[in-house]
Amino acid sequence: MMSQDPQIPQPRNHALQTLPTETTHSPLLGCAANFAYKMKANLRFRSKWAELNGAMGDLGTYIPIVLALTLADDLNLGTTLIFTGVYNIITGAIYGVPMPVQPMKAIAAVAISGTGFGVPEIMAAGIITGGVLFVLGVTGLMQLVYKLIPLSIVRGIQLAQGLSFALTAVKYVRKVQNFSNSKSMGDRPWLGLDGLVLAIVCVCFIVIVNGAGEEMEHTDERETTNGHDEEESPDTRKRRNLRNFIFSLPSAFFIFLLGVVLAFIRNPKVVNDIKFGPSSIGVVKISKHAWKEGFIKGAIPQLPLSILNSVVAVCKLSSDLFPGRDFSATSLSVTVGLMNVIGCWFGAMPSCHGAGGLAGQYKFGGRSGGCVAILGTAKLILGLVLGTSLVKILDQFPVGVLGVLLLFAGIELAMASRDMNTKEESFVMLTCTAVSLVGSSAALGFVCGIVAHLLLRLRNFSKDQPRSTIWMHAP
């Protein structure tokens, strides 16, 4: 009996030792644990108020386009909110930065301004564009494009897009808008619930709170003089605390909340038009004619803009705003492709990432994936609870207030071009910007920028350099 006792616990010890070893070395469990940890880290808030405020930074672009498509082309707003909300949550968890989900602007412009380009054509254009981007991503061709395009040309596209946003924002502020016809209807009155005075007050409020977009440091340390601690007076402490409080206010969130309140005040009867419950979701029937029209009128003009602004420019801007958090053009191209290849079949608005949305959300404090996850959750809830009836509320939202949010998003994106250090780089960038704005085509601006880049490289070309340097090195 005594000789057998030491042998009794041995099988138990062996079992206890082998179980953790098998669990620890299980590839499936290890990958799952690493994935869960990464998703949790990507969605972690830097500051709850700052992330909430940042979530409002892209609404100046999102609301007008979605509202126009809903009013002019009968886009299913409920379905769009549900799908784009899911996109926001997933991309926030994957990338860990405020990666935006924006409407595809070239397709939206054709749908709003053109006749005979309805929901089937819109969805066909989105599916085709998404399919091409997905193929470019999985084959690695998008990463090659990203490496070959000079930085000065990317900055030119960003500057053009930022200035375009800013000019559109000024038009929203100055002119009364009819989104269903995509037209301006005259000067906006000075007074009223959607007047110039309201917009100017909102601009001043954002400038006071956010400044030029620089990071504000809040500290409770005592001020020093000549390297020695100096006791703060009560008045100095009060002023410092007041400044810290003002600079921490979620300005964009307050302005958006003000716009919602004013929407109900402008038309209290809008409450009667609200119907609870999600919109019905079904597969969109796309005819051969819709495929043809979607490809020619929608996908062809959208593809250059998506490649340049939704993938290449976003990669460059993310490396500027979030050092060490660079993302590959491959991953961005794949996510944009999947969003549209899946969602457009059910009537969701064609969507993409966008440098303007990233800049706007960063401007107002977005720093993590939790920022867009908040926005996505709000979209998802609104889509499930209110559905298409939400368009009645958005139609009463003060357009001047939306213009203010869009203005600061555009300025933040345009400011990314300030790192051009040489005259030649600035020349290429401004050539690309000017042609993009005047020609209303990012593709045309890109081509002209490439030509200017190559001509400058040929001019400075020396015989002792290999020919590859003409293309590979920026001027």
N, C-alpha and C positions, 0 to 999 in steps of 0.2 A: 504494500500500500504506500509506504513512504517513498519507495523508489519510483513509483508511478506518478506521484504528485508533481514533481518538476516537469513531467511531460504533458500534463493537462493543459496548461496555458499556452503551450507552444503553438498549436493550430490557431488559437485565438489571436496570438501576436502576429502570426504569419498573415492571417486574414486582414487584421487591422493595418498591417504594413502594405499589403498589396493593393487594397482598395483605394487609398489616396493616390498611390502611384499610378493606377490605371485611370483615375479621375483626372489627375493633374496632366497626364500625357495624352488625354483624349483630344484629338484635333477639333472635333465638333464642339465640345464644351468650351475649349479654349477660344475658338473663334467667336462663339456666341457671347462669352464673357467680355472679350475685347470689343466686340461690336456694341454691346450694351453700354460699356464704359464710355466708348467714344461718342455715342449718341447722347448720353447724359451730359458729357462735357460740352458738346456742341450746343446743347439747349440751355446751358447754365447762364443765368442773367448776370451781367456785370453790374447793373443797377436796374431795379424794377421800373422806376419812373423813366429812366433814360431809354430803356428798351421799348417801353410803351410809347414814348414820344417818337422814337425812331420808326415805329411801325406806321405812323401817320405820314411819313416823308414821301411816300410814293403815291398817295391818293390823288394828288393833283394831276397825275397822268392817268391813273386807273379809272377814276370815276367818270370823267368826261367821255372817254372813249367807250366804256361799257354802256353808259347812259345813251350815247348817240346810237350805238349799234342796236340797243334794245328798242329805242323809239323809232328808228328809221328802218330797221331790217327784222324786227320781231325776234331778236336774239333771246333765248331763254335765260333770263338773268339768274333764276334760282339754280339751274344746272351749272352755269358759269361760276357762281359763287361757291358751290359745293366742290367742284373740281379744282378751281384755283386755290381754294382753302386747303385742300389736301396737298396740292403742289407746294404751297408755302411751308406746310408742316414738314413734309419730306425733305425738301431742299434745305431747310433750316437745320434739320437733324444731320443731313449728310455733310454739309459744308461748314457749319459752325459760324457763319457770318451772315449778315442780313442780305442774303441772295434774293433779289426781287423776282416776282412773277408778273410780267407786264403783258399788255395786249400787243399782238403783232401789228405795228402801226401802218405798214404799207398795205396790208390786207384790209385793215379797218378803213383806211382812207378811200380805197376803191369801193368798198361796200357802202360807205356813207355818201360819197359823191356820185357814184355811178348808178345807173338803172339796170335792172336785169341781173343784179349780182346779190342774190338773196342768201339765206342760211345754207342751202346745199352747196352753193359755190364757195361761200366762206369756209365751210368745213373741208371741202375738197382741197382748197388752197392750203389750209392748215395741215392736212394729212400729208400732202405732197412735200411741203416745206419741211415738216418734221421728219419724214422718211429720208429725205436727202441728208439732213443734218445727222440723223442717226447713222447712216451709212458712212458719212465722212468721219464720224467719231469712232466707230468700231474698227474701221480700216486703218486708223492712224493718220489719215490724210489731213484732218483738221489740225493736228499738232504740227505737221509740216508747214501748213499755211501760217500758223501762229509764229513759227520761228522765222519764216522768210519775210514777213511784213515788217518794214522799218518802224521804229517807235514814233518817228515824226509823223508818219501817216496815220497811225493809231490816234495820236494826239489831235491830229486834224479832224478826224471823225468825231472824237469826243468833244472838241471845241464846237464843231458844227451842230452836234446834237444838243449840247448845252445851250448854245445861243438860240437854237430853234425852240427849245423849251421856254427860255426866258422871253423870247419875242411872243410866243403864243400866250404866255402868262400875262404879259402886258396887255395883249388884246383882250383876254378874259376880264382884266380889271377895268379897262377903258370902255369896252363895248358890251352891250347887251347881246347875249348869245342865244342862238336857236340850234341846239345840238342835233335835233332831228333832221335839219337841212344843212347842218355844218356851215352856218352863215352868221355874220354879225348884223345886228338889227338897229344900230344907232348908238349914240353916246350914252354911257351909263350916267344916271343922275348922281349928284353929289350926296344927297341925303337919302335916307331910306334903309330898309333892312338888307339891301344888297347894293348900297351906294359906294361911291368913291371914298367917302370919309371912313367907312367901316374898313375897307381894304387898306387904306393908308395907316389906320390905327393898328391893324394886324401886322403890317410890315414893320412898323416901329417897335411893336412888342417883341417880335422875333429877333430883331437886331439887338435890342437891349438885353434880351435873355441869352441869345446864342452868339452874339458878336459876329465875327467873320468865320466862325466854325472852328476856331482853335480850341484845343483842350484847356479847360479851366481847372486850375489846381485849387482845391479847398483845403485849407490847413488850419489847425487850431494852435499852431506854435506861436510863441511870442515873437513879435518883431524885434530885430536886433539893430543896434547902432554901434558901428565901429567894432563889430565882433562881440559885443557884450549884450547880455540879456537886458531888455528894458521892459519894465512893468507896463502893461496896457492900461490905458485909462478906460473908464466905463463907456465913454462916447466912442472911442476907437473900437472897442469890442463890439458895440452895437452896430456900428457901421460895417464892420467886417462880417458879422453874422447876417446882416441884411443883404449884403452883396452875395454871400454864399447861398442864401435862400433864393434870391432872384435868379441867380445863374443855374440853380438846380430845377427850376420850374419846367415842366413838360410843355413847352410853348405850342408845338404842333398839335398835341392832344387837346389842349385847351381851345385852340382855334377850331379844330374839327368839331369838338363838342358844342362850341358856340354856333357853328353852322347847322348842326342837327336841331338845336333849340330854335334857331331862327326859321328853319324849314317848317316847323310846326306852327310857329307864330304867323308866318306869311300866309299859310293856308291851313287853318285848324280843321277843315273838313277832310283833310287827307287821312285822318284817323279812320274815317268811314270806309276808305278804299283798301284798308289793310285786311288781308285774308291770311289766316294762319295755316301752316302746313307747307310741305315742300312741293315744288312743281313736279309734274310727271316727267320722268326721264325715259326716253326711247331712242332707238337707233335712227339716225338721220338717213333718209333715202337719197342717194346721190346718183343722178342720171349721168349718161355719157356726156351730154351737153354740159352738165355742171362740172364734171371732171375737166373738160376742155377749157371752159371759162375760168375755172379756178386755177388751172395751171398757167394759162396765158396772162390773165389780168391780175392774179393774186400772187402765185408762187414765184414767178420770174422776178417781179420787182422786190419781193420780200426777201429772197435768198441772200442777195448781197448785204442787205441791212442786217439780217440775222447773223451772218457769218462775221461781219465786222463789228457790230455794236453789241450783239448778244453773246458772242463767244470771245473774239479776240480782244475787244476793248474791255470786257469784264475781267478777263484774265490779267490784263495790264493794270487796270484800276485796283483790283484786289491786292496785287503785289505792292501797290503804292500805299493803300490804306491799311493793309494788314500784313506788315513784313513778317515773313516766315510762314504765312498761310497761303502760299501760292497754289492755284488750282490748275490742272491741266486743261487745255482746250478740248481734249478728248472727252473728259467727264462732263464738261458743260454742254458739249455738242450732243452727247448721248442723252442727258436729262431733258434738254429742250426737245429732242426728237421724240422721246418716249411720251412726254406730256401731250404732244399733239397727235401722235399716232394712236394714242388711247382715247384721250378726251374728246377729240373732234368728232369721233363716230357717234357720240351721244349729245352733240350740240353745244359743247363747251367752247367758249371763245378761244381761237388760236392764241397761244401764249408763248412767251420766251423770257429769258433773262434780259437785263438791260443795264448798261452802265449808268444811265440817268437815275434809275430806281435805286441802284446801289449807292450812288452819290447822295441822293436825297435822304435815304434812311440813315446813312452815316452822318450827314449834316445835323440831323436832329437827335443823334445819340445812340443809334443802333450799332452794337458792337458784336453781337453773338447771334447764333441761329435762333435763340429764343425770341428775338425781335420779330422775325417773320412768322414764327410759330404762333405768337400772339395774334398777329393779323390773320393768319390762316384759320385759327380757331374761331375768331370773330366772323370771318366769311362763312365758315362751315355752319355755324349756329344760325346766322341770318338766312342762309340759303335753305336750311331745314325748317326754320320757324316761319319765315315770312315769304320765301320763294320770290316769284316775279312781282308780287305786290310792292316789294321794296322800291321799285322804280318810281312809284308815286311820291315817295319821300325824297329820293335823290333828285327828282325833277324840280323840287322846291328848294334844294340846297343852294345857298348863295354862291353864284359862279365866281364873283370877285374873290371870295375866300379861297376857293380852289385855285384861282390864279396866283394867289400869294404863296401857297404851298408849292406850286409848280415853279414859280420864279426862283425860290431858293434852291430847289433841286437842280434846276438848270445852271444856276451860278456855280454851285458846288461841282458839278460835272465839268463845266468850262474851266474851272480853276486847276483841274488836273494837268492842263497843258502848260503850266508855268515853269516846268522843268526843262524847257528847251534852252540849251546853254549857248548854242552858236547861231550865227545869222543864217547859215545854210539850213539848219534844222528848222528854224522859225519860218524860213521861206517856203520849204516843203509843206509844213504844217498849215500855214495860212493859205497857200494855193489850194490845198485839199479842202480847207474849210470854206473858202470863198465859192468854189465850184459846187460844193455840196449844198450850200445855202441858196445860191442863185438858181442852180439847176434843180433844186429839190430832189437830189438823188445822191445818196451816199456812194453808190457804185460809180457814178461819173466822177465824183470828187476823188474816189480812190484811184481810178485810172489816171487822172491828171496828176495826182500826187506821186504815183509810181513813175510817170514820165519825167516829172521835175526831179525826182530823186536820182534816176538813172542819168539824166543829162548833167547834173551836178557832179556825179561820180565820174562820168567820162571826162568832164572838164578838168578834174583834179587827178585824173589817172596818169600814173607814171609808168614807164616801161619796165621798171624793175619790180613791179607788183604783179602778182598773178591775177588773171581775169576774174577769178571768183570774188575778189575784194570789191569789185564794182557793185555787186549785189549785197554781199553779206554784211558789209560794214556801213552803218548809217553815216550820213555826211556830218 
